[in-house]
Amino acid sequence: MALRDAIYSRLSNYSALTSLVSTRIYSKEITQDTAKPCVYFEVNGIERVSAINGDSGMCEAQCRVISIASTLSGAVAVATQVQAALQRYTGTVSSTDIRNIMIENEFDSYDSDLDESNVEQYFTVSYIE
């Protein structure tokens, strides 16, 4: 999926984020023994906008990004850089024409089974397919 590649490229090329997580940016799959801190993201749905004369090519996608660290302050630091990389971004990444990215929601949590803190952020991505 071109959008998934574009989100990955934007995050993995944002130096303030990679200084925290290195190359630990994952899409759709992460194991329990993954080194922390890291970022996991997924595209949860794509709505394609149709016009009377045909498909417009305009899409809106929901993207969930989870920043994971051993402490809440670590997860917040990573999430802050995720937001800086994505919020209000416009441009072409991996041949995907991104028109706008907006953060919609954010919350943090602690997983006692894995002894890790998470910050989940939800973004709406408007782009041309």
N, C-alpha and C positions, 0 to 999 in steps of 0.2 A: 504494500500500500504506500503510495507516494507521500501521503500526509505523515504517516508514521516515520518514514525516512527523513522528512523535513524537520519534524520535531526532534528526532534523535540528533540530526546534524546541528540544529540550532543549540541544543543543550550541550553537546559534546565539543562544540567550538567556542563556548562561552568560558573564557579563561578564569574568571572569578569562581565559577562553579567547578571546573575541572581541577582547580587548585585544592578544592576540598574533597572531591570524590574520585579524582584521576579519571580512569576510563570506566568506572563502575556505574554506567547508565544503561538500564535494561528496559526492554519492551516485551510485554506479554509473558515473561518467564523469569523467575528469580528463585534461587534455592535458599533454604534456611541457613546454610553455612556460608553465604555470600559475605565477603568482607564489608565492614561498615566504616565510614558512611557511604551511602549509595543512593541512587535515584531509580525508581521504577515508574514507568508510565504506560498508559494504554489509551487507545482511542475507543470510546464507548458507543459512539453512534454518529452517523453522518446523515444530515438532512440535505437533500438536493433540491434546489429552487428551480421550479419549472416556469416557463413563460408561455404565453398563448401560442407563439410561433415555434416553440420547441424548447429544448433544454438550454438554460442560460449558462450552465457551467459553474454557477455560484453554489457553494456548499457551506454549511455550518456544521462543525463537528464538536463533540464534547470530548475533552481530554482530561483524564485524571492523572495527577503526578503525585507520587508519594516519596517524600524525603525521609530516609531511614538512617538512624544513628544510635549509638549506645546511650546517649543522653538527650534530653529534650533540647538543651541549648545547642547541641550539635545538629539535631534535626532542624531546628529553627534557622540556624546559620545556612544550612544547605537550601532550605525552602526559600530563604530570602534571596539567594542567588538564582534559584529557579524562576522566581517571580521577576527578578531583574532581567533575566534572559528572555522571558516570554511576554510579559505585560506590555500591551500596546505595540508589539512588534509588527512591522510591515516590511515586506521585501520578498525576494525570490530565494528559496532555499531548496536545494536538490531538485530544481526545476519546478517547484510548487510555488505558485503565486499567492502568498499569504497577504490578505488585505488587512487583517486586524486580529489580535489575540487579546482577550479580556478575561481577567480572573473573575470568577463568579462566587466562589466559596472557599473557605479554608478552615480546617480544624486539626487539632493534635490529639494523639492518643498514645497509650503505653501498652505494649504487649508483654505481659508477665511471663508467658510461656517461652518467648524468645529473648526476653530481657532487652527490649529495644523500644525506642521512642520513634514516633512517626508524625509527620505533618503532611496531611492530604490537602491538595489544592485542586480545584476544578476550574478548567479554562474552557471558554468558547472560542473556537478558531474559525474565522471566516476566510475562505480561500476560493480560488478558481481551479477547477479540476481540469 
